């Protein structure tokens, strides 16, 4: 997997990563050795458990081998060692997930290989371990000297194992400080699989406990004031209230927000034009009735992050809203559906997959949507995957449902998602053309070509839907945005900009390219305010954490910030930016305040409501 290393990585970087990984893995080795030591003691005490340590050694070897084999496709999919996606999977449709693993990753074959390999290693290990080791030098020592040596060795090995290759927490390596190289891939391989899982677990516990955010009630008040310039005292409804500036276009009959699975922005860039996998959206962006910005970040790294933000209007703040009692009790102040209903629209949520995924149906209805439609509302003969019906059938179901009733619809599709089983040949996909446009080293990568074909299919299906609705209902408004990027790129070490940005496209009657400033930038929290500012009458009151793209110059999400000139990591702020336009950086203090503000407000509102009271933190 050396192709995932950046060009600047040299032999010294590799050695540094290996050495750091060896130190950190002393913790893992110590834990596994302790487990085996206990199993040997138990077998010695309980004579009936004759093969207990054999069973325990097989369990250790099987798990270690299984994780090692699994880490390759996991990294290729998520550009990371094992992470919180493991816990996200617990909320997924288990059957759908299982079928994806079977179809895409040949689970039965690989699992059989792991079992056979583990059995072979177990036999070799236990044959070696059964031999009595004869240390001649040690046998010459007295009993007291042997005891001292045993205690000393136990102390040294135990300390190094406990502290990750160091004599204290300061000198050792742990998962939080393991990123000791300048290469993302090398930093990830420093963590062995058990350490990566522990990292995922630790982060998940932080998220569930909300202690990833350490804001006090006073912090939230101060940040709300800094973000809005208002003095709302302890009431977030005052801070977040906005008055529309007056409609920019005639009120459309229908509004469609298409949240497209894994639709990254990079295929729309000129450098990838020869691939022709995003021609529909590119053609739409060139039309006079369309505005488009590529300076846009998704809310999270997975679909559920986009779902939560598009439905509630809240930024990613370490809350799993789809399962939280607070989110299922009543709509949030900033929730999308209630505000669009005030503007006279029937609100619909369309999802091509099952209604049970991520508790999506209950969540959307609890947050105020009038109607929720899922796989059961789409042609039962529609082709698709375990995740949902193919996009064209989803769009057809939406089209069939449209009448003269003013409607607002969020549409969440799934076709551009593994196991990537759309029949591309029957859809007219020119795989040879895409193959010839790829770099020479990727032209035989059939998996990549298939993935790019599914991007092409998602692009085509969305483009055809927009064209059909425009023809039938010419006063409709469309917002097209990716749910996340960061799944696959042609470049094995993509730039931050190409890896994480999604397109934001608005098209429809009355839209004019001059509406959107060249320096606009934002994230998912800014989508609904943009729609409201487009269509709402002057002084219409609405509530949002974000603001419209007509005035917004800065976007942030779970790990990144973006402007029209640069993108950076929220942990580094402006220390390691990546420029894609002019080398202009935002003010560091203003950037930090903005990031903290939208996160703190979203966290408090999502968990505790509109009233800021320190007593709520003690409950």
C-alpha positions in Angstrom: 0.0 0.0 0.0 2.9 2.3 -0.5 0.9 4.3 -3.1 -1.0 5.8 -0.1 2.2 7.5 1.1 2.8 11.1 0.2 5.7 11.9 -2.1 7.6 13.7 0.7 7.9 10.5 2.8 11.4 9.0 2.9 13.1 6.0 4.5 13.6 7.9 7.7 9.9 8.6 8.0 9.2 4.9 7.5 11.7 3.9 10.2 10.3 6.5 12.6 6.8 5.0 12.0 7.9 1.5 12.5 9.8 2.4 15.7 6.9 4.4 17.1 4.5 1.6 16.2 6.7 -1.0 18.0 6.8 1.1 21.1 3.0 1.6 21.1 2.4 -2.1 20.4 4.2 -3.0 23.5 0.9 -2.0 25.3 -1.0 -4.4 23.1 1.6 -7.2 23.4 1.5 -6.7 27.2 -2.2 -7.1 27.3 -2.3 -10.2 25.1 0.6 -11.8 27.1 -1.3 -11.1 30.4 -4.4 -12.7 28.9 -2.3 -15.8 28.0 -0.5 -15.9 31.4 -3.9 -15.9 33.2 -5.1 -18.7 30.9 -2.0 -20.8 31.8 -2.6 -20.3 35.5 -6.3 -21.3 35.2 -5.3 -24.5 33.3 -2.7 -25.3 36.0 -5.2 -24.8 38.8 -8.1 -26.5 37.2 -6.7 -29.8 35.8 -9.9 -30.5 33.9 -9.3 -27.5 31.6 -6.6 -29.4 29.8 -6.7 -27.5 26.5 -7.9 -24.1 27.9 -4.7 -22.3 26.9 -4.9 -23.8 23.4 -8.4 -22.3 23.1 -7.3 -19.0 24.5 -4.3 -18.8 22.2 -6.5 -19.6 19.2 -8.8 -16.8 20.1 -5.9 -14.3 20.4 -4.4 -15.4 17.1 -7.7 -15.5 15.3 -8.7 -12.0 16.3 -5.2 -10.6 15.6 -5.2 -12.2 12.1 -8.8 -11.2 11.3 -8.1 -7.6 12.2 -4.9 -7.6 10.2 -6.7 -8.9 7.1 -9.6 -6.5 7.5 -7.4 -3.4 8.0 -6.5 -3.3 4.2 -10.0 -2.8 2.7 -10.9 -0.6 5.7 -8.1 1.8 5.0 -8.8 1.7 1.3 -12.4 2.7 2.0 -11.9 5.2 4.8 -8.3 6.3 4.5 -7.9 5.4 8.1 -7.2 2.6 10.5 -10.1 1.3 12.4 -12.1 4.3 13.6 -15.6 5.4 14.8 -17.2 4.0 11.6 -17.1 0.7 13.5 -19.6 2.1 16.0 -21.6 3.8 13.2 -22.0 0.3 11.7 -23.8 -0.8 14.9 -26.7 1.6 13.9 -26.7 0.3 10.3 -29.0 -2.3 8.8 -27.0 -5.4 9.9 -28.3 -7.5 7.0 -27.4 -4.9 4.5 -23.9 -4.5 6.0 -23.4 -8.2 6.0 -24.4 -8.5 2.4 -22.0 -5.7 1.4 -19.2 -7.5 3.1 -20.1 -10.7 1.3 -20.4 -9.2 -2.1 -17.7 -6.6 -2.1 -15.1 -8.0 0.2 -15.6 -11.8 -0.3 -16.2 -12.3 3.4 -16.7 -16.1 3.4 -13.5 -16.8 1.4 -11.4 -14.4 3.5 -12.9 -15.7 6.8 -12.1 -19.3 5.8 -8.5 -18.2 5.1 -8.2 -16.5 8.4 -9.5 -19.5 10.3 -7.1 -21.9 8.5 -4.2 -19.5 9.0 -5.0 -19.0 12.7 -5.2 -22.8 13.2 -1.8 -23.3 11.6 -0.2 -20.5 13.7 -1.9 -21.9 16.9 -0.4 -25.3 16.3 3.1 -23.9 15.7 2.8 -21.6 18.7 1.7 -24.3 21.1 4.3 -26.8 19.9 7.0 -24.2 20.6 5.5 -23.1 23.9 5.3 -26.8 25.1 9.1 -27.1 25.0 10.9 -26.4 28.3 13.2 -23.6 27.8 16.7 -24.3 29.2 18.6 -21.1 30.1 22.0 -22.4 31.3 23.2 -19.1 32.6 20.0 -18.6 34.6 20.2 -22.1 36.1 23.7 -21.3 37.6 22.2 -18.4 39.6 21.0 -18.8 43.2 17.4 -18.8 44.1 17.6 -15.2 45.4 19.4 -14.0 42.2 16.7 -15.7 40.1 14.0 -14.0 42.1 15.7 -10.6 41.7 16.1 -11.2 37.9 12.5 -12.2 37.6 11.2 -9.1 39.5 13.5 -6.8 37.5 12.5 -8.3 34.2 8.8 -8.1 35.1 9.2 -4.5 36.2 11.0 -3.5 32.9 8.6 -5.4 30.6 5.5 -4.3 32.6 6.5 -0.6 32.7 7.4 -0.5 29.0 4.1 -2.2 28.2 2.0 0.1 30.4 3.5 3.3 29.1 3.9 2.3 25.4 7.6 1.9 25.2 8.5 4.6 27.7 9.2 4.9 31.5 6.3 7.2 32.0 3.3 8.8 30.1 5.6 11.6 29.0 8.1 9.4 27.2 5.7 6.7 26.0 3.5 6.5 22.9 -0.3 6.4 23.0 -2.9 6.6 20.3 -3.4 10.4 21.0 0.2 11.3 20.3 1.1 8.6 17.8 1.1 11.0 14.8 4.8 11.5 14.8 5.4 11.7 11.0 4.2 14.2 8.4 2.5 11.4 6.4 -1.2 10.5 7.1 -0.7 6.9 6.0 2.4 6.3 8.2 0.7 7.9 11.2 -2.2 5.5 10.8 0.0 2.4 10.6 1.7 3.3 13.8 -1.5 2.2 15.6 -1.8 -1.6 15.5 -5.4 -2.8 15.1 -6.2 -3.2 18.8 -4.9 0.3 19.4 -7.0 1.7 16.5 -10.1 0.0 17.9 -9.3 1.4 21.4 -9.0 4.9 19.7 -12.4 4.4 18.1 -13.9 3.3 21.4 -12.4 6.2 23.3 -13.7 8.7 20.8 -17.1 7.0 20.8 -17.3 7.3 24.6 -16.4 10.9 24.4 -19.1 11.5 21.8 -21.8 9.6 23.8 -20.8 11.4 27.0 -20.6 14.7 25.1 -17.3 15.3 26.9 -15.6 16.0 23.6 -16.9 19.5 24.2 -15.8 21.1 27.4 -17.8 24.3 27.2 -19.4 25.8 30.3 -22.8 27.5 30.3 -20.9 30.8 30.4 -18.8 29.7 27.5 -21.9 29.0 25.4 -23.3 32.4 26.3 -20.1 34.2 25.3 -19.8 32.3 22.1 -23.4 32.9 21.1 -22.8 36.6 21.6 -19.6 36.5 19.6 -21.3 34.6 16.7 -24.4 36.8 16.5 -23.5 40.1 18.1 -26.7 39.9 20.1 -27.3 40.1 23.8 -29.7 37.2 24.3 -28.6 36.6 27.9 -29.4 32.9 28.5 -31.9 32.3 25.7 -30.5 30.8 22.5 -33.8 31.5 20.7 -32.8 35.2 20.8 -29.3 34.6 19.6 -30.3 32.4 16.7 -33.3 34.3 15.5 -32.9 36.0 12.1 -35.1 38.2 9.9 -35.1 37.4 6.2 -33.8 40.2 4.0 -36.6 39.7 1.4 -37.1 37.1 -1.3 -34.6 37.1 -4.1 -36.8 35.0 -6.4 -40.5 34.4 -6.9 -41.6 31.7 -4.4 -41.2 28.3 -6.2 -44.0 25.8 -6.2 -41.6 22.9 -5.3 -38.2 22.8 -3.6 -35.9 19.8 -3.8 -32.8 19.3 -1.7 -30.9 16.4 -3.2 -28.3 15.0 -0.7 -26.3 12.7 -2.9 -24.4 9.8 -1.6 -20.6 10.2 -1.7 -20.9 13.0 -4.3 -17.5 14.7 -3.9 -16.6 17.9 -5.7 -13.3 16.8 -7.3 -14.9 15.2 -10.4 -16.3 18.6 -11.3 -12.8 20.1 -11.4 -11.4 20.8 -14.9 -8.4 18.6 -14.3 -10.8 15.6 -14.3 -12.9 16.6 -17.3 -11.7 13.7 -19.4 -13.3 11.2 -17.1 -16.8 12.6 -18.0 -18.4 11.2 -14.8 -19.9 14.5 -13.7 -21.0 16.0 -17.0 -24.6 16.5 -15.9 -23.9 18.6 -12.8 -21.1 20.5 -14.7 -23.6 21.3 -17.5 -26.1 22.5 -14.9 -23.5 24.8 -13.2 -22.9 26.5 -16.6 -26.5 27.4 -17.0 -27.6 31.0 -16.4 -30.2 30.0 -13.8 -27.6 28.2 -11.6 -25.2 29.2 -8.8 -22.4 26.9 -7.7 -19.6 27.0 -5.1 -16.9 24.4 -4.6 -15.9 25.9 -1.2 -18.3 23.7 0.7 -17.8 21.2 3.5 -20.1 18.3 4.6 -21.2 18.1 8.2 -19.6 14.8 8.9 -17.6 12.0 7.3 -20.6 9.7 6.8 -24.2 10.0 5.6 -25.7 10.2 9.1 -23.8 13.4 9.7 -25.4 15.0 6.7 -28.8 13.6 7.7 -28.6 15.1 11.2 -27.6 18.5 10.0 -30.0 18.8 7.1 -32.9 17.8 9.3 -32.1 19.8 12.5 -29.9 22.6 11.2 -27.3 21.8 13.9 -23.6 21.5 13.3 -21.7 18.4 14.1 -21.2 18.5 17.9 -20.5 15.0 19.1 -24.2 14.2 19.5 -25.8 11.2 17.8 -29.1 12.9 17.3 -31.0 10.1 15.5 -31.1 8.1 18.6 -31.2 10.8 21.3 -34.5 11.1 23.3 -34.3 14.9 23.1 -34.3 14.7 19.3 -37.2 12.3 19.2 -39.4 14.3 21.6 -40.0 17.4 19.5 -38.4 19.5 16.7 -35.4 21.7 17.6 -35.7 25.4 17.3 -33.5 25.3 14.1 -35.2 22.2 12.6 -35.8 22.4 8.9 -39.3 21.1 8.3 -41.2 23.4 10.8 -39.7 26.5 9.3 -40.5 25.5 5.7 -44.1 24.7 6.8 -44.4 28.2 8.0 -43.6 29.3 4.4 -46.5 27.2 3.2 -44.9 24.0 2.1 -45.8 20.4 2.7 -42.6 18.8 3.9 -41.3 15.4 2.7 -38.3 13.3 3.3 -37.4 10.7 0.7 -34.8 8.0 1.3 -34.1 5.1 -1.1 -33.2 2.7 1.7 -35.1 1.0 4.6 -37.0 3.2 7.1 -35.1 1.5 9.9 -31.7 2.7 8.9 -30.2 5.0 11.6 -33.7 5.3 13.0 -34.3 7.7 10.1 -38.1 7.5 9.9 -38.8 8.2 13.5 -36.1 10.9 13.6 -37.4 12.8 10.6 -41.1 12.6 11.7 -40.1 13.7 15.2 -38.3 16.7 13.7 -41.4 17.9 12.0 -41.6 16.4 8.5 -45.2 15.8 7.3 -44.3 12.7 5.3 -41.5 10.2 5.2 -41.0 7.9 2.2 -38.5 5.0 2.0 -37.8 1.8 0.1 -41.3 0.6 0.7 -42.7 3.5 -1.2 -40.6 2.9 -4.3 -41.4 0.4 -7.1 -41.0 -3.0 -5.5 -39.5 -4.3 -8.8 -36.8 -1.6 -8.7 -33.2 -2.8 -8.9 -30.9 -1.8 -6.2 -28.6 -3.0 -3.4 -29.1 -3.9 0.2 -28.8 -0.2 1.0 -31.7 0.9 -1.2 -33.3 1.3 -4.7 -31.2 2.6 -7.6 -31.4 6.3 -7.9 -33.5 6.5 -11.0 -36.3 4.6 -9.2 -36.1 6.9 -6.2 -36.4 10.0 -8.4 -39.3 8.5 -10.4 -41.1 7.9 -7.1 -40.6 11.5 -6.2 -41.7 12.7 -9.6 -44.9 10.5 -9.4 -45.7 12.0 -6.0 -45.6 15.7 -7.1 -48.9 17.5 -7.6 -50.0 21.1 -7.3 -49.5 21.2 -3.6 -46.5 23.3 -2.7 -43.8 21.0 -1.4 -40.4 20.9 0.1 -38.5 17.6 -0.2 -35.2 16.4 1.0 -34.0 13.4 -1.2 -31.3 11.1 0.1 -30.0 8.5 -2.4 -27.7 5.5 -2.0 -26.6 4.1 -5.4 -23.1 5.6 -5.2 -22.3 3.3 -2.3 -20.7 -0.1 -2.0 -21.3 -2.9 -2.9 -21.5 -0.9 -6.2 -23.9 -3.3 -8.0 -25.7 -1.0 -10.5 -25.8 -2.7 -13.9 -23.6 0.0 -15.5 -23.5 -1.6 -18.9 -27.2 -1.5 -19.3 -27.2 2.2 -18.3 -24.7 3.1 -21.0 -21.6 3.6 -19.0 -18.5 3.9 -21.2 -15.9 2.1 -19.0 -13.3 2.1 -21.8 -13.4 5.9 -22.0 -13.0 6.3 -18.3 -10.2 3.7 -18.3 -8.3 5.6 -21.0 -8.6 8.8 -19.0 -7.0 7.3 -15.9 -3.3 7.5 -15.1 -1.4 4.5 -16.6 -1.0 2.9 -13.1 -4.7 2.9 -12.5 -6.0 1.8 -15.9 -6.3 -1.8 -14.8 -7.9 -1.0 -11.5 -11.4 -2.4 -12.2 -12.7 -1.6 -8.7 -11.8 2.1 -9.2 -13.4 2.1 -12.7 -16.6 0.5 -11.2 -16.7 3.1 -8.4 -16.3 6.0 -10.9 -19.0 4.4 -13.0 -21.4 4.6 -10.0 -20.5 8.3 -9.6 -21.4 8.7 -13.3 -24.7 6.9 -12.7 -25.6 9.1 -9.6 -24.7 12.2 -11.6 -26.8 11.1 -14.6 -29.8 10.1 -12.6 -29.8 13.4 -10.7 -29.4 15.4 -13.9 -32.3 13.6 -15.6 -34.5 14.2 -12.6 -33.8 17.9 -12.5 -34.5 18.2 -16.2 -37.8 16.3 -16.0 -39.1 18.4 -13.1 -38.0 21.7 -14.7 -39.9 20.7 -17.8 -43.1 19.8 -15.9 -42.8 22.4 -13.1 -40.6 25.2 -14.4 -40.9 27.2 -11.2 -39.2 24.6 -9.1 -36.0 25.2 -7.1 -33.2 22.6 -6.7 -30.4 22.4 -4.3 -27.8 19.7 -5.0 -25.1 18.8 -2.5 -23.0 15.8 -1.5 -23.6 14.1 1.8 -19.8 13.6 2.2 -16.7 13.1 0.2 -13.6 11.2 1.5 -14.4 7.8 -0.1 -12.3 7.3 -3.2 -10.0 9.5 -5.2 -7.9 8.8 -8.3 -4.9 10.2 -6.4 -3.9 7.9 -3.6 -2.7 10.9 -1.6 -5.3 13.5 -2.5 -5.2 17.1 -1.4 -7.4 18.2 1.5 -9.5 20.2 -0.9 -10.1 17.3 -3.3 -10.6 14.8 -0.5 -13.1 16.6 1.7 -15.1 19.2 -0.3 -18.6 18.7 -1.8 -20.4 20.8 -4.4 -23.2 23.2 -3.6 -25.4 23.8 -6.5 -28.6 25.9 -6.6 -30.6 25.9 -9.8 -34.1 27.1 -10.8 -36.3 29.9 -12.1 -35.1 33.3 -11.0 -31.6 32.2 -9.9 -28.9 34.5 -11.3 -25.1 33.9 -11.2 -24.5 37.3 -9.7 -26.4 36.4 -6.6 -23.5 34.3 -5.1 -20.3 36.2 -4.2 -17.0 34.7 -5.5 -15.7 34.4 -1.9 -18.6 32.6 -0.5 -17.9 29.4 1.6 -19.8 27.3 4.0 -21.0 23.9 5.1 -24.2 21.9 5.5 -25.5 24.2 8.3 -25.7 27.0 5.7 -28.0 25.2 3.2 -31.4 25.9 4.7 -30.7 29.6 5.6 -29.7 30.0 1.9 -33.1 28.6 0.8 -35.0 30.8 3.3 -33.2 33.9 2.2 -34.0 33.1 -1.4 -37.8 32.7 -1.0 -38.9 34.2 2.4 -40.7 37.6 2.5 -38.9 40.5 4.2 -38.7 40.2 8.0 -39.8 36.6 8.1 -38.4 35.2 11.3 -36.4 32.0 11.2 -33.8 30.3 13.4 -30.4 28.9 12.3 -26.9 28.2 13.5 -25.5 28.8 10.0 -26.3 31.7 7.6 -27.0 32.0 4.0 -24.3 31.5 1.4 -25.0 35.0 0.1 -23.1 36.4 3.0 -21.1 33.5 4.5 -17.4 33.4 4.0 -16.3 30.5 6.2 -17.3 26.9 6.7 -16.4 24.3 9.3 -17.3 20.7 10.1 -16.1 17.9 12.3 -12.4 18.3 11.5 -11.9 21.1 8.9 -12.5 24.7 8.0 -12.7 26.3 4.6 -12.7 29.7 2.9 -12.7 30.6 -0.8 -8.9 30.5 -0.7 -7.8 27.8 1.7 -8.7 24.7 3.7 -7.2 23.5 7.0 -7.6 21.2 9.9 -9.5 22.6 12.9 -6.8 21.1 15.2 -4.1 23.1 13.5 -6.2 26.1 12.5 -3.9 28.2 10.3 -0.6 26.4 11.0 -0.9 23.8 8.2 -3.3 25.2 5.6 -3.7 24.1 2.0 -4.2 26.9 -0.5 -6.1 26.5 -3.7 -6.6 30.1 -4.6 -4.9 33.2 -3.2 -2.6 32.6 -0.2 -5.0 34.5 2.2 -5.8 33.1 5.6 -8.6 34.0 8.0 -7.8 35.6 11.3 -6.9 32.8 13.7 -8.9 34.2 16.6 -12.0 34.8 14.5 -11.6 31.3 13.0 -11.3 29.7 16.4 -14.3 31.7 17.8 -16.5 30.7 14.8 -15.6 27.0 15.1 -16.2 27.0 18.8 -19.4 29.0 18.5 -21.3 26.8 16.0 -20.2 23.6 17.9 -21.0 24.9 21.4 -24.4 26.3 20.4 -25.3 23.1 18.4 -24.2 20.9 21.3 -26.1 22.9 23.9 -29.3 23.2 21.9 -29.2 19.6 20.9 -28.7 18.3 24.4 -30.2 20.9 26.8 -32.5 23.1 24.7 -32.8 26.9 24.3 -32.2 28.0 27.9 -28.5 28.3 28.9 -28.3 27.3 32.6 -25.3 25.7 34.3 -27.6 23.6 36.5 -28.5 21.6 33.4 -24.9 20.3 33.2 -25.3 18.8 36.7 -28.3 16.7 35.8 
